[in-house]
Amino acid sequence: MTWPSPPGTAITEGPLSPALSAQVKDLAAAAARADGVAPLSEDALLQVRHGSGAGARDLVLTTADGVLAGYAHLDAIVGTRAAKDVYPWVAEFLDRS
């Protein structure tokens, strides 16, 4: 799946290939060296290394010439049926507030 992105870039969603996984690890290491803070949680880094779990999403931002410029890992922490299972409860809570 492709998402809207800034001009000259592309955001794609899907499993990471071994080559893309290596690029994500390199990008995360460079970010950590730059500011001393690990940009990925241990769980996200493990999923980069070994494949994301069910319900998780990997999004990558690449430039027009194919250079990795960003990465996001999204976990379905409330399940894959969040819209049906959680949204009605949230809407009800907000209506009472």
N, C-alpha and C positions, 0 to 999 in steps of 0.2 A: 504494500500500500504506500502511496506517496502522499505527503502532506503539503499544504501551502508553506512556502519558505521565502526568505529574502531573495532579491534578484541575484542571479549567478550562483545559487546554491540549490540543493535538493535535500529534503528530509524523507527518508525511507524507513519503513517499519518491517521487521522480519527477523528471523534467526540470524545470528552472526556466523559468517563463514569463518574457518580457521584464520584466514588472512586478515579479515576485518577484526576478529577478536584480538589478534596480535597488535593491530593498529590502535584499537581502543585501549589496550593495556599500556602501549607506548604513550598515547595521549594523556592518560591518567598519571603516568609516572612523570611526564613533563610538567603537568599542572602542579603536582606535589612538589617537584623541585623548585618551581617558580615562586610558590608562596608558603611552602612548608605544611600544607594541609592536604590530606588525602581527599580527592574529589568524589570517590566512590566508597560506599559502605563495604564492609567485609562481605556481606551477603551479595551485593551487586557484583563485586569483583569475582566472587566465586562463580556466579552465573555467567559472567563474561568468559571465564576460563572453561567452564564445563557445560555451558548451555543453560538457557533460562528455563525456569519451571513453568508448569501449566498456568495460564492466566497472566503471565508476565509479558511485557512488550519491550523490545529493544528498538530505539529510534536513533538513527545516525544522521548527522548533518555533513554533507560533502559539498565541496566547491565544484564549479563547472569542470575543472580539470581532474576531479576525482580525489582530491585531498580531503582526508577526514578532518573536519573542523569542530565537531561536537558529538556528544553521545548522551543519551538519557535512557535510564532503565526504569520502567514503571511496573510495579507489582499490583495485582488485583487483591488488595488486602482485605476487601470485604466480599470477595468471591466474584465469580464470573457473571452472576445474576444481579449485580448491584442495582441496576435500574429498577428491577422488579422487587428485590428484597429490601433494599435500604431506602431508596428514594421516597416511597410512601411514608415511611416512618419519619424521615427528615422533614418532609412537607408538613406532616401533621404537627410535629414539634414547632416548626416555624409559624404555623397558623396559630398556635396557642401563645406564642411569645409576643 
